[in-house]
Amino acid sequence: MDFDSHVEELPFAHGGQIGSGQIKERAENFRVNETLTFEPSGEGEHVFLYIQKTDLNTGDVTKILSKHADVTRHSVAYAGMKDRRAVSKQWFSVQLPGKEGTDWNALNNDQILIESVTRHAKKLKRGTIKHNQFEILISNMSVDNEKLEQKALNIENKGVPNYFMRQRFGYQCQNLSRTFDFFIKKEPIRNKKLRGIFLSSARSFLFNKVLAQRVNEGVWDKAIQGDAFMLNGTRQCFYGADISSEIHKRMLEHDISATGPLFGVNKDMVQYNAQDIEQNVFSMNDVFCDGLRRQKMETSRRALRVIPEGFKYDLVADDALRLSFKLPSGSYATAVIRELIDVSENSAQ
């Protein structure tokens, strides 16, 4: 089954794109700085390194660090993946119990810059990111300037659908096709790493389908009967049996957001209208749902919208637009950009 156009076919929340342009023409056109949810203590067996990388993916840096420290790759950890075609600042941890460490600055070159070195008692865990700060230059741009201000205001005030983007699904969304083939043949996924990638792809696809339905119905950023809500800036969910004026107020103030499903075997929190939308999507994608049940994935929830914090734009030239904003862990800058203009990337993710 072909899923290549899945992301491109997702509906827009703010009336469609108003022009076209290019991101990542050069690595320095896409900058992202990672901030953790905690401060390293300064003591412990794990060395924490804040590294600026250019034109390297997170896996490349992991290999370099493990070789330099003469440890296994399992001893190196990071909080989140970052794209190759970018200038990214992110944290890594290297487990060195009872060791003084090494000369980390010896790694500095045109692609790696060690910005900070400290220690902590525990290894860096995935997802422990408070936010990612983006600064993105869109080049070779052709845009309707009159519509740009209103479109940017809509994004600032209402946010954007919190879609999973192409990075989640692999090149040409091939992870979805491979997962579908495994599930329809009811074959076991023996490779642990691939299993995680495939199951995440399937759940992300189902989430996107639910969110797309709510975008089409105009309720992606609104509370409907039976919704479960997430407190913004956290992963704490609660069920809103009655959609009160207080719920609507908190939605407008960006204090909470309605959520969508990360499919699993546990009974979900939603009921009524929200449940009807989700069950309709599940019934049309039974291969993925049955496969996830066999893998005994636990149910979880994800916010349906994301509000770019500190959203700013600047026309730096007739054909160049600079965007800056913060997003929480797990949300995609390209989900924000696609609501403005159609962009093409001149390099693989």
N, C-alpha and C positions, 0 to 999 in steps of 0.2 A: 504494500500500500504506500502511496506517495504522499508525504507530508511536507514537501519542500516549501510550499507557499503558505504554511500555517500562520507564521508571524505576519507576513504581508497582508493576509486576509482579515486580520483582527480589526474590528471596527474602531473608528476614531470617536473621541468624546466631544471634541470641540469643532466639529464641522469639516474636518479634513485639512490637508496640508496646503500651504499658501505659496510654496515655491520649492526649489531644489538646491542642493549644495553637496559638499563633500566634507566628511570628517576623516581625521587621521591621514590627511595628505602627507603630513610629517608627524613623527612621534610627538614632538613638542606641541602639536595642535590639540592634543588630548591629555590633560593633566588631571591626576586624581591623588588626593592625599587622604590617608586612612587615619582615623582616630579611634582608639580602643575604648571599651566600656570601663576600663580601670587603669590605674597607674602602676607600672611595675615597682615592686618594693625596693629594688636595689640590692637585694640579697637572695641567695638561693643557687641551686645547681643548674638553672637554665639561663643561658646568656640570651638577652633580648637585644635585637639589632633593628634599628629603624633605618631602612635602606631605600635610597632612590634608585630605581632601575629604569633603563631606557632601551626600548626595543628588545626586551626580554620578557618572557612570561614567568609566572610565579614558579612553575616547575623548573625552569632553567636556573633560577637563583637557588632553589632548594638543592639542586645537584652541585652547584658551585660551593655552597656553604658546607655541605656534607664532605666534599672532597678536601676543602681547605682545613676543616676541623678534624679530619680523619675519623668521621663517625658515619654510621649508617644513615640513609635518608629518613628512616623512621625516627631518628633523633632530632630531625629538623621539622618544625611546625610553623604554621601561619594561620591567620584568622580568616582570610578570604582570598579567592583567586582574583588576579588582575590581568587585563589583556596585555598582549605583547606590544602591539603598536600604540605605545603611550609612554609618557613619563609619569611613573607611579611611585609614590612613597608609601611603604607598608612595613609592618612589623613581622619579624621572624624570630623564633626561639630555637636555640641549639642546646641540647642537654649535654652538659659537661660536668658530671658529679666529681668533686674532689680535684678538679683541674683548674688551673689559672686561666686557661684559654689560649688564644693565639693573637697574632698581630692582624686584627681584622682590617686595619687600614691598608694592608698590603693588597687587598682586593680592589681598591679604588682604581677605576679606569674610565673610559668614555661611556660605559654602560652601567657601571655600578658605583655608587657613592655611599659610604657608610656615614650616616648622619648622627647616630646616637648609639651608644652601647651601655647596657645596664644589666641587671640580673633580676630574677624572680624565682619564687619557690616552686611554681608549677609551670608546666608547658603551656604554650599558647593554644587555646582551643578555637575550633572553627566557630564562626558566628559572633565572636566577642568584639564586634565592631559597633561603636556608637553611631558613627556616620562616615560617609565618604564625601569629601569636598571635591567638586569637579570644576575645572575651568577648560572650556572647549571652544576652539576656534573652528567655525564652519567656513570653508573657503569655496571659491568658484561658485558663488551663490547667486541665484536669481530668485527674487522674492517680491511680493506685493507689499511695499512698505506701509501702505495705508492700513492694511489688515494686521501687520505685525504687532503693533502696540496693543490692539484689542485681544489678539490671540495670546500674547504674553500675559496680559492681565487676567485672562481666564485661567491660565495655567497657575499663576501665582495665587489666585483666590480659591480655585476649586480643586487644584491638583490634576493628576492624570491617572488613568487606569493603571493599576500596579501589575501589568502583564509581565510574565516571564518572556525574555527576548531570545534571539537566536543563539546567544552564547550558551543558553541552557540546553539546547537541543543538538549542538554539534553542527558540523558542516552540512549544509543543505538539509538540516533537520534529520540526518541519517540515524541519530539515536532513537528517534521515534519509530522509524521504519524497522530498525533491528529489534526494538522492544516488541513491536506488534508481531513480528515474525516468531519471536520466542514464545510469546503468549498464545498465539493461535495454534502453535504446534505443541503447546504445553510442555516445552523443554525446560529443564532446570538451567539457571544461569550460574555456572560453577565459579567463574572468575569473580571474586569478591568486589574488586574495584568496578568492573563492568556492571555488576548487579546494582551497585549504588547509583551509578550513572543512569542506567536504564529505568530503574524504578522512579528516580527523581524526574526523569523526562516524562514518564507516563503521568505522574501526579501533576506536574506542571501543565501538561497539555489539558487535562481535565479542568484544572483551575482556570486556565485561559478561556476555555469554552464557556464555563459558567459566567465569568466576568464579561465575555463578549455578549452573552445573552442579556445581561443586565445593562450593558452599554446600549444595546439596540432598543431596550425598553425604557431607557432614560433613568434608570435607578441604580447606576453604579456608585453614585456618590450620595445616595439617599437611603434612609431606613425604611424597610418594608416589613410587613408582619412576619414574625418568626425568625428575624435576623439574630445572628450572634455578632457581638461587637468586640473590637480590640482597642484597648487604650493605646493611643499613639505614643510611640517611643518605647513600647514594651511588647511582649508577646502574651499578655494577659487577656483572656477572653471572658465575656459574660453573655448570658442569654437575656435578651430583652423581650419578655412575654408580651408586654404592651408597649407600643410605640408612643411614648408620652411626649409632651411638649419639651420636657427636659432632655430626652434623647435627641430630638430635632435640634435643640439649642446646642448640645455638645457636638453634634455632627457639624453644624455651621461654624462652630468655634475651632474645629479641627482637633478637638480633645479625644474623640473616638472615631472609628471608621467601621462600617459594616465589613464582614469577612466572607471569604469564599473557602471552598473545601480543598484540603490536601488529602486526597482519598485514602481511606484505610478501612480496617475491619471493625473498629469500634463504632458504637452508636454515636451519631453526630449530634450537635447541639441545636441545629436549626429545625424549625417547624413551619407549617402553613405556607405562605407564598414563597418564602425563601427556599423552603424544602422542595416545593413543586418545581422551581427552576432547576435546582441541582439534580433532582431525580430524573428530570427530562433529559438533561445532558448525559447522565450516567446510563440511561436506557439506550441512548443512541451510540454509546461507546462501551458496549459490554465486554469486548475483548480486553481492553485495558482494565476495566473494573474487576473482571474475573481473575485476571492475572495478578493484580495487586492483592486480591483476597487470598489467593494461593500463597503469595509471599508473606502474608500476615503483616502487612504494613499497618502501623497505627495511624488513626485519623488525627489530623491537625488542621489548623486554620491559618489563613493569611489575609491581611488587609486587602480590600478590593481597590483601594485608592492609595496614592502616595502624594504627599504635599512637598514639593521641592522647597526646602528652607532657604531663605535669602535669595530667591530667584531674581537674577538680574540679566539684562541683555544690553549689548552695545554694538551698534553698527560702526565698526572700526574702519570700513571702507565700503565702496559701492557694492562690492561683491564678497564682503566678509562680515560675519556676525560672531561676536564673542558671548558665550553663555557662562554663567557661574551659578552654582547652587549646591546644596547639601542634600544627600539622600541617606536614609537608614540602610543598615545592612540588608542585603538581599534584593534591593530595588535597583533598577537599571536606568542609567543615564539615557540610553537609546529609547526607552519608553517615554521619556520627556521630550526628546528631540523630535520623534516621529509625529508628535501632535502639532509641531510647528511646520517642519519642512521635510521633504523626502531627501534622505542622504544616502550616499553610496560610500562604501569603504574600499580604499585601494589596497587593503591588505587583509589577510585572514585574521580571525580573532585568535 
